[in-house]
Amino acid sequence: MVYKGTLKSGKLTIAEPDKCLGYERYKIGEVEERELSNGAKELYKIVREKYKDLK
């Protein structure tokens, strides 16, 4: 699953640790697209285009 978010302060925490294995943070352009599923690639393409100025 992919989520876009902005952490303004503090530390990112998992609210339901029994339902989540963990998380990884990436800036736009840091993702290895070849490692993504086809669905994730499509979503990442949309996010990358929409937020291209945030690189």
Distance bins in CASP14 RR format, pairs under 12 A and 6 or more apart:
PFRMAT RR
TARGET T0000
AUTHOR 0000-0000-0000
RMODE 2
METHOD distances of the structure
MODEL  1
1 19 0 0 0 0 0 1 0 0 0 0 0
1 20 0 0 0 0 1 0 0 0 0 0 0
1 21 0 0 0 0 0 1 0 0 0 0 0
1 22 0 0 0 0 0 1 0 0 0 0 0
1 23 0 0 0 0 1 0 0 0 0 0 0
1 24 0 0 0 0 0 1 0 0 0 0 0
1 36 0 0 0 0 0 1 0 0 0 0 0
1 37 0 0 0 0 0 1 0 0 0 0 0
1 39 0 0 0 0 0 1 0 0 0 0 0
1 40 0 0 0 0 1 0 0 0 0 0 0
1 43 0 0 0 0 1 0 0 0 0 0 0
2 23 0 0 0 0 0 1 0 0 0 0 0
2 24 0 0 0 0 0 1 0 0 0 0 0
2 25 0 0 0 0 0 1 0 0 0 0 0
2 26 0 0 0 0 1 0 0 0 0 0 0
2 28 0 0 0 0 0 1 0 0 0 0 0
2 31 0 0 0 0 1 0 0 0 0 0 0
2 36 0 0 0 0 1 0 0 0 0 0 0
2 37 0 0 0 0 0 1 0 0 0 0 0
2 39 0 0 0 0 1 0 0 0 0 0 0
2 40 1 0 1 0 0 0 0 0 0 0 0
2 41 0 0 0 0 0 1 0 0 0 0 0
2 42 0 0 0 0 0 1 0 0 0 0 0
2 43 1 0 1 0 0 0 0 0 0 0 0
2 44 1 0 0 1 0 0 0 0 0 0 0
2 45 0 0 0 0 0 1 0 0 0 0 0
2 46 0 0 0 0 0 1 0 0 0 0 0
2 47 1 0 0 1 0 0 0 0 0 0 0
2 48 0 0 0 0 0 1 0 0 0 0 0
3 12 0 0 0 0 0 1 0 0 0 0 0
3 20 0 0 0 0 0 1 0 0 0 0 0
3 23 0 0 0 0 1 0 0 0 0 0 0
3 24 0 0 0 0 0 1 0 0 0 0 0
3 25 0 0 0 0 0 1 0 0 0 0 0
3 26 0 0 0 0 0 1 0 0 0 0 0
3 40 0 0 0 0 0 1 0 0 0 0 0
3 43 0 0 0 0 0 1 0 0 0 0 0
3 44 0 0 0 0 0 1 0 0 0 0 0
3 47 0 0 0 0 1 0 0 0 0 0 0
4 25 0 0 0 0 0 1 0 0 0 0 0
4 26 0 0 0 0 0 1 0 0 0 0 0
4 27 0 0 0 0 0 1 0 0 0 0 0
4 28 0 0 0 0 1 0 0 0 0 0 0
4 43 0 0 0 0 1 0 0 0 0 0 0
4 44 0 0 0 0 0 1 0 0 0 0 0
4 46 0 0 0 0 0 1 0 0 0 0 0
4 47 1 0 0 1 0 0 0 0 0 0 0
4 48 0 0 0 0 0 1 0 0 0 0 0
4 50 0 0 0 0 1 0 0 0 0 0 0
4 51 1 0 0 1 0 0 0 0 0 0 0
4 54 0 0 0 0 0 1 0 0 0 0 0
5 12 0 0 0 0 1 0 0 0 0 0 0
5 23 0 0 0 0 0 1 0 0 0 0 0
5 25 0 0 0 0 1 0 0 0 0 0 0
5 26 0 0 0 0 0 1 0 0 0 0 0
5 27 0 0 0 0 0 1 0 0 0 0 0
5 28 0 0 0 0 0 1 0 0 0 0 0
5 47 0 0 0 0 0 1 0 0 0 0 0
5 51 0 0 0 0 0 1 0 0 0 0 0
5 54 0 0 0 0 0 1 0 0 0 0 0
6 12 0 0 0 0 0 1 0 0 0 0 0
6 25 0 0 0 0 0 1 0 0 0 0 0
6 27 0 0 0 0 0 1 0 0 0 0 0
6 51 0 0 0 0 0 1 0 0 0 0 0
6 54 0 0 0 0 1 0 0 0 0 0 0
7 13 0 0 0 0 0 1 0 0 0 0 0
7 23 0 0 0 0 0 1 0 0 0 0 0
7 25 0 0 0 0 1 0 0 0 0 0 0
7 27 0 0 0 0 0 1 0 0 0 0 0
11 23 0 0 0 0 0 1 0 0 0 0 0
11 25 0 0 0 0 0 1 0 0 0 0 0
12 20 0 0 0 0 0 1 0 0 0 0 0
12 22 0 0 0 0 0 1 0 0 0 0 0
12 23 1 0 0 1 0 0 0 0 0 0 0
12 24 0 0 0 0 0 1 0 0 0 0 0
12 25 1 0 0 1 0 0 0 0 0 0 0
13 20 0 0 0 0 0 1 0 0 0 0 0
13 22 0 0 0 0 0 1 0 0 0 0 0
13 23 0 0 0 0 1 0 0 0 0 0 0
14 20 1 0 1 0 0 0 0 0 0 0 0
14 21 0 0 0 0 1 0 0 0 0 0 0
14 22 1 0 0 1 0 0 0 0 0 0 0
14 23 1 0 0 1 0 0 0 0 0 0 0
15 22 0 0 0 0 0 1 0 0 0 0 0
15 23 0 0 0 0 0 1 0 0 0 0 0
16 22 0 0 0 0 0 1 0 0 0 0 0
16 23 0 0 0 0 0 1 0 0 0 0 0
17 23 0 0 0 0 0 1 0 0 0 0 0
24 30 0 0 0 0 1 0 0 0 0 0 0
24 31 0 0 0 0 1 0 0 0 0 0 0
24 32 0 0 0 0 0 1 0 0 0 0 0
24 35 0 0 0 0 0 1 0 0 0 0 0
25 31 0 0 0 0 0 1 0 0 0 0 0
26 32 0 0 0 0 1 0 0 0 0 0 0
26 33 0 0 0 0 0 1 0 0 0 0 0
26 35 0 0 0 0 0 1 0 0 0 0 0
26 36 0 0 0 0 0 1 0 0 0 0 0
26 40 0 0 0 0 0 1 0 0 0 0 0
26 44 0 0 0 0 1 0 0 0 0 0 0
26 47 0 0 0 0 0 1 0 0 0 0 0
26 48 0 0 0 0 0 1 0 0 0 0 0
26 54 0 0 0 0 0 1 0 0 0 0 0
26 55 0 0 0 0 0 1 0 0 0 0 0
27 47 0 0 0 0 0 1 0 0 0 0 0
27 48 0 0 0 0 0 1 0 0 0 0 0
27 51 0 0 0 0 1 0 0 0 0 0 0
27 52 0 0 0 0 0 1 0 0 0 0 0
27 54 1 0 0 1 0 0 0 0 0 0 0
27 55 1 0 0 1 0 0 0 0 0 0 0
28 44 0 0 0 0 1 0 0 0 0 0 0
28 45 0 0 0 0 0 1 0 0 0 0 0
28 46 0 0 0 0 0 1 0 0 0 0 0
28 47 1 0 0 1 0 0 0 0 0 0 0
28 48 1 0 1 0 0 0 0 0 0 0 0
28 49 0 0 0 0 1 0 0 0 0 0 0
28 50 0 0 0 0 1 0 0 0 0 0 0
28 51 1 0 1 0 0 0 0 0 0 0 0
28 52 1 0 0 1 0 0 0 0 0 0 0
28 53 0 0 0 0 1 0 0 0 0 0 0
28 54 1 0 1 0 0 0 0 0 0 0 0
28 55 1 0 1 0 0 0 0 0 0 0 0
29 44 0 0 0 0 1 0 0 0 0 0 0
29 45 0 0 0 0 0 1 0 0 0 0 0
29 47 0 0 0 0 0 1 0 0 0 0 0
29 48 1 0 0 1 0 0 0 0 0 0 0
29 49 0 0 0 0 0 1 0 0 0 0 0
29 51 0 0 0 0 1 0 0 0 0 0 0
29 52 0 0 0 0 1 0 0 0 0 0 0
29 54 0 0 0 0 1 0 0 0 0 0 0
29 55 1 0 0 1 0 0 0 0 0 0 0
30 44 0 0 0 0 0 1 0 0 0 0 0
30 48 0 0 0 0 0 1 0 0 0 0 0
30 54 0 0 0 0 0 1 0 0 0 0 0
30 55 0 0 0 0 1 0 0 0 0 0 0
31 40 0 0 0 0 1 0 0 0 0 0 0
31 41 0 0 0 0 1 0 0 0 0 0 0
31 43 0 0 0 0 0 1 0 0 0 0 0
31 44 1 0 1 0 0 0 0 0 0 0 0
31 45 0 0 0 0 0 1 0 0 0 0 0
31 47 0 0 0 0 1 0 0 0 0 0 0
31 48 0 0 0 0 1 0 0 0 0 0 0
31 55 0 0 0 0 0 1 0 0 0 0 0
32 40 0 0 0 0 0 1 0 0 0 0 0
32 41 0 0 0 0 0 1 0 0 0 0 0
32 44 0 0 0 0 0 1 0 0 0 0 0
33 39 0 0 0 0 0 1 0 0 0 0 0
33 40 0 0 0 0 1 0 0 0 0 0 0
33 41 1 0 1 0 0 0 0 0 0 0 0
33 42 0 0 0 0 0 1 0 0 0 0 0
33 43 0 0 0 0 0 1 0 0 0 0 0
33 44 1 0 0 1 0 0 0 0 0 0 0
33 45 0 0 0 0 1 0 0 0 0 0 0
33 47 0 0 0 0 0 1 0 0 0 0 0
33 48 0 0 0 0 1 0 0 0 0 0 0
34 40 0 0 0 0 0 1 0 0 0 0 0
34 41 0 0 0 0 1 0 0 0 0 0 0
34 44 0 0 0 0 0 1 0 0 0 0 0
35 41 0 0 0 0 1 0 0 0 0 0 0
35 44 0 0 0 0 0 1 0 0 0 0 0
36 42 0 0 0 0 1 0 0 0 0 0 0
36 43 0 0 0 0 1 0 0 0 0 0 0
36 44 1 0 0 1 0 0 0 0 0 0 0
36 45 0 0 0 0 1 0 0 0 0 0 0
36 47 0 0 0 0 0 1 0 0 0 0 0
36 48 0 0 0 0 0 1 0 0 0 0 0
37 43 0 0 0 0 1 0 0 0 0 0 0
37 44 0 0 0 0 0 1 0 0 0 0 0
38 44 0 0 0 0 0 1 0 0 0 0 0
38 45 0 0 0 0 0 1 0 0 0 0 0
39 45 0 0 0 0 1 0 0 0 0 0 0
39 46 0 0 0 0 0 1 0 0 0 0 0
40 46 0 0 0 0 0 1 0 0 0 0 0
40 47 0 0 0 0 0 1 0 0 0 0 0
40 48 0 0 0 0 0 1 0 0 0 0 0
41 47 0 0 0 0 0 1 0 0 0 0 0
41 48 0 0 0 0 0 1 0 0 0 0 0
42 48 0 0 0 0 0 1 0 0 0 0 0
42 49 0 0 0 0 0 1 0 0 0 0 0
43 49 0 0 0 0 0 1 0 0 0 0 0
43 50 0 0 0 0 0 1 0 0 0 0 0
44 50 0 0 0 0 0 1 0 0 0 0 0
44 51 0 0 0 0 0 1 0 0 0 0 0
45 51 0 0 0 0 0 1 0 0 0 0 0
45 52 0 0 0 0 0 1 0 0 0 0 0
46 52 0 0 0 0 0 1 0 0 0 0 0
47 54 0 0 0 0 1 0 0 0 0 0 0
47 55 0 0 0 0 0 1 0 0 0 0 0
48 54 0 0 0 0 1 0 0 0 0 0 0
48 55 0 0 0 0 1 0 0 0 0 0 0
49 55 0 0 0 0 0 1 0 0 0 0 0
END
